[in-house]
Amino acid sequence: MLYTQTITVPAGTSALEPATQDMALSYGTLRNAWVHFPPGCRGTVSLAVFHRLQQVIPATPGESLALDDVLYGFPVGYPIDSLPYTLQLRGWSPDAAFAHTLTVYLDVDVSVAEPTPLTPGQLMGFLSGILE
């Protein structure tokens, strides 16, 4: 399933207080990602993507993407298997003179079904079977 989300990063946005945008997904595996940096960014607009506290894009913590006039694609291979199934886009541009809107496209493999939680009755039956 392909998901799309934009994030507008105002000029002068600090990396310590980045612009943020949540991106709701489904249970599955994030297979591929593409980020569109429009003309004019000139490497002054940075983006990183997080799942809770874990940096997902780029995979190296503390790094970011900062490009110009390109749709940059790459494989990811990250499981989206714990709630919330939401990624947070974080963008900053301390040296940019204008706001820029980046577009993020994510390909999530949703072919594996989400696990179904046990009901209280099922849990009690399971535990009583173990304790006997």
N, CA and C of each residue as an Amber inpcrd file, in Angstrom:
protein
   396
   0.8540000  -1.1540000   0.0000000   0.0000000   0.0000000   0.0000000
   0.9120000   1.2330000   0.0000000   0.5670000   2.1950000  -0.8410000
   1.3780000   3.4070000  -0.9510000   0.7430000   4.5310000  -0.1430000
   1.5260000   5.1280000   0.7280000   1.0970000   6.2530000   1.5510000
   1.8470000   7.4990000   1.1080000   1.1830000   8.6480000   1.2130000
   1.7810000   9.9190000   0.8280000   1.5140000  10.9480000   1.9130000
   2.5390000  11.7430000   2.2340000   2.3830000  12.8050000   3.2230000
   3.3250000  13.9520000   2.8810000   2.8490000  15.1690000   3.0400000
   3.7120000  16.3360000   2.8530000   4.0740000  16.9290000   4.2050000
   5.1780000  17.6450000   4.2080000   5.5860000  18.4220000   5.3750000
   6.1420000  19.7440000   4.8650000   5.6250000  20.8300000   5.3860000
   6.1360000  22.1520000   5.0390000   7.0950000  22.5870000   6.1350000
   8.3110000  22.9370000   5.7130000   9.3500000  23.3440000   6.6480000
   9.5750000  24.8470000   6.4750000   9.1810000  25.6450000   7.4600000
   9.3780000  27.0920000   7.3420000  10.8620000  27.4690000   7.3120000
  11.1600000  28.5730000   6.6530000  12.5390000  29.0830000   6.6270000
  13.0020000  29.3330000   8.0580000  14.2660000  29.0280000   8.3190000
  14.8540000  29.2990000   9.6270000  14.4820000  28.3240000  10.7220000
  13.8770000  27.1930000  10.3770000  13.4870000  26.1960000  11.3810000
  14.7210000  25.4780000  11.9160000  14.8630000  25.4780000  13.2270000
  16.0100000  24.8610000  13.8900000  15.8600000  23.3390000  13.9620000
  16.9950000  22.6460000  13.9220000  16.9900000  21.1900000  14.1000000
  16.5670000  20.8250000  15.5150000  16.7420000  21.7250000  16.4680000
  16.3440000  21.4670000  17.8490000  14.8350000  21.5960000  18.0480000
  14.1630000  22.3470000  17.1660000  12.7070000  22.5000000  17.2000000
  12.1700000  22.3380000  15.7800000  12.2610000  21.1110000  15.2370000
  11.8880000  20.8940000  13.8360000  10.3860000  21.0100000  13.5950000
  10.0470000  21.2560000  12.3480000   8.6530000  21.1260000  11.9250000
   8.3370000  19.6350000  11.9510000   7.1360000  19.2670000  12.3700000
   6.7720000  17.8510000  12.4400000   5.4370000  17.6130000  11.7410000
   5.2930000  16.4020000  11.2450000   4.0420000  15.9810000  10.6100000
   3.8950000  14.4870000  10.8230000   2.7840000  14.0600000  11.3990000
   2.5330000  12.6320000  11.5880000   2.0410000  12.0120000  10.2920000
   2.4220000  10.7420000  10.0920000   2.0350000   9.9950000   8.9010000
   1.4680000   8.6560000   9.3580000   0.1330000   8.5190000   9.3060000
  -0.5370000   7.2920000   9.7460000  -0.3510000   6.1920000   8.7060000
   0.0160000   5.0090000   9.1770000   0.2330000   3.8500000   8.3110000
  -0.6050000   2.6880000   8.8080000  -0.3970000   1.5190000   8.2240000
  -1.0280000   0.2810000   8.6620000   0.0460000  -0.6610000   9.1720000
  -0.3790000  -1.6780000   9.9050000   0.5140000  -2.7510000  10.3230000
   1.1530000  -3.3540000   9.0720000   2.4510000  -3.5860000   9.1090000
   3.1330000  -4.2020000   7.9730000   4.6120000  -3.9260000   8.0030000
   5.2350000  -3.9970000   6.8390000   6.6680000  -3.7370000   6.7140000
   6.8820000  -2.6080000   5.7210000   7.5900000  -1.5870000   6.1620000
   7.9400000  -0.4710000   5.2890000   9.0310000  -0.9720000   4.3410000
   8.6620000  -1.1630000   3.0720000   9.5990000  -1.7280000   2.0980000
  10.4620000  -0.6730000   1.4270000   9.8220000   0.3550000   0.8900000
  10.5430000   1.3700000   0.1130000  10.0460000   2.7580000   0.4780000
  10.9030000   3.7390000   0.2550000  10.5340000   5.1300000   0.5150000
  11.0660000   6.0040000  -0.6090000  10.3440000   7.0860000  -0.8510000
  10.7680000   8.1060000  -1.7940000  10.5120000   9.4510000  -1.1310000
  11.4380000  10.3720000  -1.2960000  11.2570000  11.7270000  -0.7760000
  11.4890000  12.6910000  -1.9230000  10.5100000  13.5960000  -2.1230000
  10.6480000  14.6090000  -3.1610000  11.1070000  15.9140000  -2.5200000
  12.3030000  16.3460000  -2.9200000  12.8240000  17.6490000  -2.5570000
  12.6190000  18.5380000  -3.7750000  11.8080000  19.5920000  -3.6740000
  11.5380000  20.4350000  -4.8390000  12.7320000  21.3040000  -5.1970000
  12.7200000  21.8980000  -6.3920000  13.7820000  22.8170000  -6.7700000
  13.8520000  23.9760000  -5.7800000  15.0390000  24.3830000  -5.4640000
  15.2360000  25.5170000  -4.5700000  15.6630000  25.1440000  -3.1660000
  15.5290000  23.8660000  -2.7930000  15.9730000  23.4630000  -1.4460000
  17.4830000  23.6180000  -1.2970000  18.2060000  23.3000000  -2.3530000
  19.6720000  23.4290000  -2.4110000  20.4020000  22.8650000  -1.1940000
  19.8870000  21.7690000  -0.6660000  20.5520000  21.1220000   0.4690000
  20.3840000  21.8500000   1.7830000  19.5000000  22.8620000   1.8320000
  19.3130000  23.6140000   3.0800000  18.1360000  23.1050000   3.9080000
  17.3650000  22.1650000   3.3540000  16.2090000  21.6070000   4.0610000
  16.5130000  20.1500000   4.3750000  16.4250000  19.7980000   5.6470000
  16.7480000  18.4400000   6.0860000  15.4960000  17.7120000   6.5480000
  15.5110000  16.3810000   6.3790000  14.3820000  15.5460000   6.7830000
  14.8910000  14.2650000   7.4270000  14.2300000  13.8780000   8.5110000
  14.4390000  12.5740000   9.1420000  13.0550000  12.0480000   9.5190000
  12.9100000  10.7150000   9.5480000  11.6150000  10.0930000   9.8390000
  11.8000000   9.1490000  11.0230000  10.8580000   9.2320000  11.9760000
  10.9530000   8.4650000  13.2110000   9.7020000   7.6300000  13.4390000
   9.9040000   6.4550000  14.0730000   8.8100000   5.6470000  14.6140000
   9.0090000   5.6790000  16.1230000   8.1620000   6.4390000  16.7950000
   8.3430000   6.7420000  18.2160000   9.7250000   7.3820000  18.3900000
  10.6420000   6.7570000  19.1230000  11.9760000   7.3430000  19.3280000
  13.0180000   6.8080000  18.3560000  12.6570000   5.7990000  17.5650000
  13.5880000   5.1430000  16.6420000  13.6540000   5.8830000  15.3060000
  14.8360000   6.3280000  14.9210000  14.9860000   6.9420000  13.6030000
  14.9460000   5.8460000  12.5500000  14.0920000   6.0390000  11.5400000
  13.8890000   5.0460000  10.4900000  14.5460000   5.4880000   9.1850000
  14.4360000   6.7820000   8.8530000  14.9840000   7.3350000   7.6120000
  15.7390000   8.6080000   7.9340000  16.9930000   8.7170000   7.5440000
  17.8360000   7.5800000   7.1650000  18.0710000   6.6720000   8.3670000
  18.5430000   5.4730000   8.1040000  18.6850000   4.4640000   9.1570000
  19.7630000   4.8200000  10.1720000  20.7130000   5.6540000   9.8040000
  21.7910000   6.0370000  10.7080000  21.3150000   7.1560000  11.6300000
  21.2410000   6.8970000  12.9440000  20.7900000   7.9260000  13.8760000
  21.6250000   9.2010000  13.7680000  20.9350000  10.3250000  13.8250000
  21.6100000  11.6190000  13.7660000  21.8320000  12.1410000  12.3600000
  21.6300000  11.2970000  11.3640000  21.7920000  11.7290000   9.9720000
  20.4500000  12.2220000   9.4410000  20.4830000  12.8960000   8.2850000
  19.2550000  13.3730000   7.6560000  19.4470000  13.4050000   6.1510000
  18.3440000  13.5700000   5.4360000  18.3810000  13.7520000   3.9870000
  18.2830000  15.2510000   3.7210000  19.1210000  15.7680000   2.8330000
  19.0830000  17.1850000   2.4550000  19.5170000  17.2710000   1.0000000
  18.5360000  17.3760000   0.0860000  18.8050000  17.3090000  -1.3440000
  18.1420000  18.4730000  -2.0650000  18.1870000  18.4660000  -3.4000000
  17.5750000  19.5280000  -4.1850000  17.0480000  18.9710000  -5.5040000
  15.8090000  19.3080000  -5.8300000  15.2110000  19.0110000  -7.1290000
  15.3550000  17.5380000  -7.5210000  14.8810000  16.6570000  -6.6200000
  15.0150000  15.2290000  -6.8870000  13.9020000  14.4540000  -6.1700000
  13.5050000  13.3430000  -6.7750000  12.6770000  12.3520000  -6.1000000
  13.6400000  11.2170000  -5.7730000  14.0340000  11.1370000  -4.5070000
  15.0530000  10.1990000  -4.0620000  14.3850000   8.9620000  -3.4870000
  14.6800000   7.7760000  -4.0500000  14.0750000   6.5310000  -3.6020000
  15.1020000   5.5570000  -3.0710000  14.6730000   4.7110000  -2.1190000
  15.5960000   3.7680000  -1.5080000  14.8110000   2.6790000  -0.7650000
  15.4060000   1.4800000  -0.6100000  14.7550000   0.4200000   0.1640000
  14.8900000   0.7040000   1.6640000  13.9180000   0.2230000   2.4470000
  13.9620000   0.4760000   3.8870000  13.9750000  -0.8270000   4.6810000
  12.9100000  -1.6400000   4.5950000  12.8510000  -2.9020000   5.3280000
  12.6500000  -2.7350000   6.8260000  11.7430000  -1.8500000   7.2270000
  11.4990000  -1.5900000   8.6560000  10.1070000  -2.1010000   9.0320000
   9.9960000  -2.9290000  10.1000000   8.6810000  -3.4380000  10.5050000
   7.8630000  -2.3540000  11.2210000   6.6330000  -2.1820000  10.7820000
   5.6810000  -1.3090000  11.4660000   4.7420000  -2.2700000  12.1890000
   5.1930000  -2.7590000  13.3490000   4.4680000  -3.8320000  14.0210000
   4.1250000  -3.5250000  15.4680000   4.2860000  -2.2730000  15.8660000
   3.8810000  -1.8960000  17.2190000   3.1580000  -0.5540000  17.1600000
   2.1320000  -0.4470000  17.9720000   1.3350000   0.7740000  17.9970000
   2.1280000   1.9320000  18.5920000   1.9290000   3.1150000  18.1500000
   1.0330000   3.4850000  17.0650000   1.6780000   3.2110000  15.7140000
   0.8730000   2.8920000  14.7190000   1.3790000   2.6610000  13.3630000
   1.5020000   4.0130000  12.6690000   2.2530000   4.8890000  13.2780000
   2.4170000   6.2570000  12.8000000   3.8920000   6.6090000  12.8040000
   4.3390000   7.2120000  11.7210000   5.6930000   7.7430000  11.6640000
   5.6160000   9.2520000  11.8030000   6.6780000   9.8430000  12.3120000
   6.7270000  11.2900000  12.4210000   7.8190000  11.8200000  11.5040000
   7.4200000  12.7100000  10.5850000   8.3710000  13.3900000   9.7200000
   8.8890000  14.5970000  10.4870000  10.2000000  14.7980000  10.4580000
  10.8050000  15.9520000  11.1300000  11.6780000  16.6890000  10.1170000
  11.3950000  17.9660000   9.9440000  12.1520000  18.7620000   8.9790000
  12.6820000  20.0440000   9.5950000  13.8400000  20.4590000   9.1220000
  14.4280000  21.7050000   9.5970000  15.2050000  22.3740000   8.4690000
  15.3860000  23.6800000   8.6080000  16.0340000  24.4490000   7.5360000
  16.5930000  25.7670000   8.0850000  17.5830000  25.7070000   8.9640000
  18.0720000  26.9290000   9.6040000  18.6470000  27.9600000   8.6320000
  19.1270000  27.5180000   7.4800000  19.7530000  28.4470000   6.5330000
  18.9030000  28.7430000   5.3090000  17.6840000  28.2190000   5.2590000
  16.8220000  28.4460000   4.0940000  16.1850000  29.8390000   4.1770000
  16.0160000  30.4630000   3.0150000  15.3980000  31.7860000   2.9500000
  13.8830000  31.7030000   2.7670000  13.3740000  30.5350000   2.3460000
  11.9530000  30.3620000   2.0790000  11.4700000  29.0400000   2.6720000
  10.1570000  28.9330000   2.8790000   9.5640000  27.6640000   3.2960000
   9.5940000  26.6940000   2.1130000   9.7230000  25.4240000   2.4130000
   9.7270000  24.3890000   1.3750000   8.8220000  23.2550000   1.8120000
   8.1050000  22.6740000   0.8520000   7.2310000  21.5320000   1.1310000
   7.8340000  20.2860000   0.5050000   8.1400000  19.3100000   1.3560000
   8.6700000  18.0210000   0.9170000   7.5150000  17.0230000   0.8820000
   7.6090000  16.0460000  -0.0170000   6.6000000  14.9950000  -0.1000000
   7.2750000  13.6510000   0.1380000   6.6850000  12.8750000   1.0440000
   7.2160000  11.5510000   1.3960000   6.2220000  10.4990000   0.9160000
   6.7280000   9.4970000   0.2000000   5.9340000   8.3670000  -0.2850000
   6.5000000   7.1160000   0.3680000   5.6240000   6.3130000   0.9840000
   6.0620000   5.0880000   1.6480000   5.2780000   3.8950000   1.1250000
   5.9890000   2.8240000   0.7940000   5.4200000   1.5760000   0.3270000
   5.4310000   0.5860000   1.4850000   4.2440000   0.2610000   2.0090000
   4.1290000  -0.6450000   3.1520000   3.4870000  -1.9530000   2.6950000
   4.1830000  -3.0600000   2.9610000   3.6490000  -4.3940000   2.6700000
   2.6750000  -4.7530000   3.7890000   1.4010000  -4.8180000   3.4650000
   0.3670000  -5.1240000   4.4610000  -0.1750000  -6.5410000   4.2710000
   0.5760000  -7.3960000   3.5720000   0.0850000  -8.7380000   3.2530000
   0.0520000  -9.6660000   4.4660000   0.8030000  -9.3570000   5.5120000
   0.7900000 -10.1750000   6.7190000  -0.2390000  -9.5750000   7.6710000
  -1.1500000 -10.3870000   8.1490000  -2.2220000  -9.9080000   9.0220000
  -1.6860000  -9.4760000  10.3820000  -2.3020000  -8.4440000  10.9200000
  -1.9650000  -7.9680000  12.2560000  -2.3870000  -9.0240000  13.2720000
  -1.5320000  -9.3030000  14.2850000  -1.9050000 -10.2920000  15.3040000
  -3.1670000  -9.8490000  16.0510000  -4.0070000 -10.8120000  16.3860000
  -5.2300000 -10.5210000  17.1250000  -4.9580000 -10.7260000  18.6140000
  -5.2380000  -9.7060000  19.4400000  -5.0030000  -9.8710000  20.8800000
  -5.9550000 -10.9120000  21.4750000  -5.4880000 -11.5700000  22.5220000
  -6.3250000 -12.5520000  23.2180000  -7.4040000 -11.8460000  24.0110000
  -8.5740000 -12.4680000  24.0710000  -9.6280000 -11.9540000  24.9500000
  -9.2730000 -12.3680000  26.3800000  -9.8690000 -11.7320000  27.3910000
  -9.5910000 -12.1570000  28.7750000  -9.8880000 -13.6380000  29.0010000
 -10.9660000 -14.1460000  28.4010000 -11.3050000 -15.5610000  28.5540000
 -10.2480000 -16.4710000  27.9410000  -9.7520000 -16.1080000  26.7670000
  -8.7010000 -16.8940000  26.1230000  -7.4270000 -16.8760000  26.9510000
  -7.1070000 -15.7160000  27.5020000  -5.9030000 -15.5850000  28.3230000
  -6.0130000 -16.4420000  29.5720000  -7.1630000 -16.4220000  30.2370000
  -7.3580000 -17.2310000  31.4500000  -7.2700000 -18.7210000  31.1210000
  -7.8330000 -19.1380000  29.9910000  -7.7490000 -20.5340000  29.5870000
  -6.3120000 -20.9410000  29.3130000  -5.5730000 -20.0750000  28.6650000
  -4.1690000 -20.3530000  28.3670000  -3.3690000 -20.4740000  29.6580000
  -3.5590000 -19.5150000  30.5800000  -2.8080000 -19.5280000  31.8380000
  -3.1720000 -20.7310000  32.7100000  -4.4460000 -21.0790000  32.7350000
  -4.8460000 -22.2290000  33.5730000  -4.2550000 -23.5290000  33.0160000
  -4.1120000 -23.6050000  31.6790000  -3.5000000 -24.7810000  31.0700000
  -2.0310000 -24.9020000  31.4290000  -1.3640000 -23.7830000  31.5820000
   0.0570000 -23.7810000  31.9310000   0.2280000 -24.1390000  33.4010000
  -0.6410000 -23.6000000  34.2560000  -0.4990000 -23.7630000  35.7000000
  -0.9540000 -25.1220000  36.2180000  -1.6550000 -25.9000000  35.4080000
  -2.1110000 -27.2260000  35.8570000  -1.0140000 -28.2200000  35.8670000
